[in-house]
Amino acid sequence: MATIDASAGPGTRELPRLSHPEILRYSRHLILPEVGPEGQRRLKGARMLLVGAGGLGSPAALYLAAAGVGTIGLVDFDVVDATNLQRQIVHGTSTVGTSKLASATTRLKDLNPHVHVEGFETRFTSENALEIAQDFDVIIDGTDNFPTRYLVNDVCVLLGKPNVYGSIFRFEGQASVFYAKSGPCYRCLYQEPPPPGLVPSCAEGGVFGVLPGIIGSIQALEAIKLTLGAGDNLIGRLLLFDALRLKFRELKLQKDPQCPICGSNRTISELIDYEAFCGVGAEPGYPGLEITAEDLAREMEQNPDLVLIDVREPHEWEICHIEGARLMPLSELPSRLNEIDGHKEVVLHCHHGVRSMRALEVLRAAGFSKVRNLMGGIDAWAVNNDPEMPRY
């Protein structure tokens, strides 16, 4: 089993002493032989960086603070939205509209005033990532996009730090510890990102609210174990979780000798343009073939023959739909092209416009010329045309 050296924790820094209130607070830790006073002092001296204060970062940050990790760094530039509260438990109704960083900091300090929170209200980028991460012992990846995920990995490899990884989608989650000194890195598993648009975001595909609580807690557990040097860690192991079947599976991971950043002949020695690497912004575009919600409303009044096709799923249609639209899920579209009159103007829409853009490609490939995509999807329609429509 791969292990991690003590420098992943407070390292050579002198371990801080515990105050009487801290001894009382952490008493259930102190009586565990695997933790004890020295282990708790190691936690107090540890510096852990969380990239993202959302679904994964919320439970991870809460448990790290409760456990007594002395310094918790938080990187997040977003604001709290009502749709976050189904899973991002570090935030609350009272903080909707405020910065996630401020919301999380207040909650963590209330949970444990002995913890120091260092906030970075900025996007984690190639320009600032090394500077932000260099003074932390463990990096915890709470991101939800591929550019930042690869960036976190490369920062950890270049700085020689463990990357406590987690990812979630719908009812499934993954967790591992990527640590190039002792095992594989993220690129050893996924050398290249998937094509743009292939993997839907949580906003498009959904995520079960409890799932990030499970995976984020596992990330906190692994970070704490690394600091204590206790138990078997997830270096060289990928943990897969299926929430619907309540099953865990495990895959053994091997270091890839051809890995471009941690292999013997690495080709990456500095941070790169991760948006370009992951194809962000390279998705196909069709100038003039998109229509705004406001313009669509006007055209629907002027052209009663306009065909509006909703390519979402039936359960999304039940939440809300535009009057006069026809439900034709993206998965069924290729087999239902005969139902669309190619002589009429067609406008496609989904939730935010991603799936309907793929639907537009299908129709154009099939020879449909009078087809456009609703920019921003039905969410833009609700915001601009129908404030009474439920948003999700």
N, C-alpha and C positions, 0 to 999 in steps of 0.2 A: 504494500500500500504506500502510495506517495505521501511524503510528509513535508512540512514546511518549517523552515528554520525560525528561530526565535525572533529574528530581526523583522519579521512581518508584523510583530506586535510593537510595543513601545521600544524594542531594540535595546540599545545601550543607554537610553535615557534613564535617569534615576527614577525609580518607581515612587509615585506620590504616596503619602500616608493617608489613611482613612480617618475621618473625623468621627466623633462619637455618634452624631446623627446618621452618618453613612454606615457605620457598623450596624446600627439598628435597622436601617432601611434594607441593607443587603444581607441580613442575618440568615435568610434561607439559602443564600449562596455560600456563606462562610462555613456552614456546617457540612457542605459537600466536599469530600476529600479531593475531587477533581478540580474544585475551584479554590476554596479556602481563602485566607487573608491575602496570600501572595497573588493568587489568581485575580481576586477582586482589585488589587492594586494594579495589576497589569491592565485590567479593563479600564480603570480610572486613567491610566497613563496612555491609553490607546487613542489614536486619531483615525476615524473612519469617514470616508467620503461617500455620500449617496448622490449619484447622478440621477436626478428626477425625484420629485416629491409627490408622485401620483399614486397609481394603483399598487405598484410594488414598493415604492419608497415609503408609503404611509405605514404599513405594518412593520417594515424593517426599521424605520426610524423610531417608532414607538417602542419596540422591544429592545433596541439598542439603548435608548434613553433609560428605559426601565431597568435594564441590566447594569447600568452605571458606566457605560462607555464615556470617558471623560470629555472627548471632543468629537462632535458630529458635524461634518461639513455637509451642506445641502446646496445643490446646484439646480435652480429652476427659475424660469423667467415668465411662467404662465400665471394666469389668474384663476381663482376658483370659480367653477361653473356648476350650475345645479345638476348637470348630468354627471359630474364627478362623484357626487355624494353616495351613489349606489355602491361604490367600492373604495373610494379614497378616504379612509376613515380617520386620517389625521386632521381632516378639515370638517367644517360644520356649516349648518344653514346660516349662522350669523356671519360667516366669513365669505359667503358668495360675493363675487365681485372684487375681492381683495387679492393681493398677491399670494400665491401658494407659499412662497418663502416666508412671508410674515405670518400667515396662518399656521404653518407647521411649526415655526419657531415658538410662537406663543403657546401652542399645545404641548410641545416637548418641554418647555421650561416649566409649565404647570405640572406636568407629569413628574419631572425630576429637576428641581432647581440646582442640583449639584452638577448638572451637565452643561457644558459650554457648546453653543451652537454657532458655527461659522457659516454665514450665508453668502451665496454668490448668485445674485439676481441677474443672471446673464445666460445666454445660450452657450453650451459647452461646445467649443469649436477648435479647429486646428490651431488657431492663433493663441488661445488662452488655456488649453487643456493641460499642457505640461506644467505651466506655472501654477494652476489651481491644484493639481494632483500631487505635486512633488513632495509636499510636506505631510502627506497622509500615509498611513501604514497599509490600509486595505481599501480598495475601491469597490463599491457595490453598484452594479449596473441595474438601474431601475428605469431604463429607457424603453421607448415603444416604437423606435424606428431604426432602420438598418444603418444609415450614416453614423449616428451617434454610437450605435452598438459596436461597429468596427473601430470607431475612434477610441472608445473606452478600452477595447482590447489592445490596440496599438500603443496607447499611452502606458498601459500596465506593463506590456512587454519591454518598451524602451526604458521605463523607470524601474523595472524589476519588482513590480508589485503584484499581489494576487488580485484577480478580477472575479468577484463573486457574482455570478451570472444568473439571471432569471428572465423568463419570457412567458407570456400568457396569450391565449387566443380562444375565445368562446368557452369551451369546457376543458381545455387542455393546457398544461403548463410544463415548463422545463426548468431545471436548476443544475448548476455545476460550479466548480471553481477552476478557472483557467489561470495557470501559473507556470509560465514558461521555464522557470528555474527548476521545477520539479515534474513537469508534465506538459500536456498540450496546451495551446492557446485556442482562442475562438476560431482563428483562421485555419487551424489544423482540422477543425470539424467542418467549417464552412469557408472555404478559401474564397469563394465568390458569392456575392449576394444574389438573390433570385431576381428575375427580370422585373422591371418596374410595373406595378399594378397587379402582379400575380398574387401577392399576399395582401388581402384586405386589411385595412386598419381596424382597430376596435370600434371606431365610429361606424364603419360599414358592416363589419362582421359580428360585432357585439362581444361582450365578455361577461361571464357569470360572476356576479358581485363577490362571492365568497372566495373565488379562485385566487385572486392576487393576495388575499390574506394568507392563504396556505403557502404559496410560493414565496412571498415576501418574508414570511416568518422563517422559512427554510433558509433564505439568504441571511437573515439576521443570525440564525443558529450557526451557520457555517462561519460567518465572520467572527463570532464570539469564540467558537472552537479553535479557529486559527490563532487567535490572540492567546488563548489559554494553552494551546498545544495539546488539547484533549481530544480523545476519540479518533475515529476514522473520518477524514474529510472527503470532499467530493472531487479532489484533484484526480483527473483521469477517469472520471465517472460522470455520465449524463443521466440525471434522474428525470424520468418522464411520468407525468401524473394525469390520469383520466378521471375527472371529477364525476362524470355520470356513472361510471362503473366502479368508482372508488378503488382504483387500482394504480399501484406504482410499478414501473418497470425500470430497469437499469441497463445502460449500455456502457461497455468498457471503451474508453478512448485511448488512442495511441498518439504520441507525438509524430507529426508528419515531417520527415527529414527534408522534404521539399517545400515546407511552409515558407512563404515569402518574407515572413518577419521573424520567426523564431527557429527556422531551419538552419542547417549548416552553411548554406550558400544563400543567405537572405538577400532579397532585392529591395526591401523596404528598410530604410535606416532613419527616416524622419516621417512626420505626419504628412498626410496627403490631402487632396481635395475629396472628401468623403461623399459629398453630394454628387459630384461627377462620377465617382467610382460606383456608386449605387444607382446611377442613372436618374437621379432626381432632377427634374426639369427636362429630361430627355424623352418624356412620354410623347406620343404622337399628338400633334395639335392640328386643328383644322380652322384656319382663319376664316371668319365669316360663317362658320357652321355652328356657332353657339348663340344662344339667345338669352337675354336677361329675363328675370321673372316679370318685371314691369312690362317689357315689350311683348312677352307671351300673353299677358292678360289683355293687352290691347288687340293683338292679332286674333285671339279667341273670340272677341266681340265682333271683329270685322269679317272673320272668315269662319263661318259655321262648319265648313267641311274640313277644317284642320284636324288632323288625327294626333291625339296626345296619348302616348304609350308609356305606361309605368312599368319599368323592368325590375322593380323590387320583388320581394317575396310576399306571399299571401298574408303572413302574420304582420308584416309591416303595413300592408294595405289596410288591415283592420285598425291600426293605430290612427291613421289619417290617410286621406287621398284627395286628389283634386277632382272636383265634380266634372264629369264628362270624360275622364281618362279611362283607358282600357288597360287592365292588368295583363301583362305578358312577361313573366319572370325571365331574366337573362338566360337561365339554363334551358328554357323552353323555346327561346326565340328562333334558333336556327330551324326548328321543325315546324314553326308556325308562320313562316314568311308569307305563305299563300294567303294568310288572313289580312295582310296589309295591302292597301291599294297604292300601288306605286305611282299613280297619277296625282295623288293628293299630297299636300304638305304634311310632313310628319315631324313631330317633336318628341324626343325621348327624354325621360327623366328617371332618376332614382332618388336616393337619400341626399347625397351631396354632389353627385355628378360624375363619380368615378365609373360605376358600373354602366351608366348610360353612355359614357364615352366609348366603352368597349362594345356596347350594343350598336353604336353608330358605325363602328368599324365593320361589324357583321353586316349591317344593311348596305353600306357602301360597297363592300366586297361582292354582295349579291346583286348589285346594279341599281340600287335605289339612289336617286340623285337629289330628291327633294326632302332631305332629312337633316335635322339639327338637334343639338343637345341643349337642355336647360342648364345654364350655369348655376352651380350651387344646389341643384336638385330641389326637391320638395321643401327642404329646409329654407332655402332662399325664397321660395314662394310664400311660406308661412310668415317669414320676417317682413317681406315687402308688400304682400298682397292680402294676406289673411291672418291677422293677429289672433283670431279666435281658434285657429287650427292648432292642435296639439303638436309640440315639437319633441323630438326624441334624440 
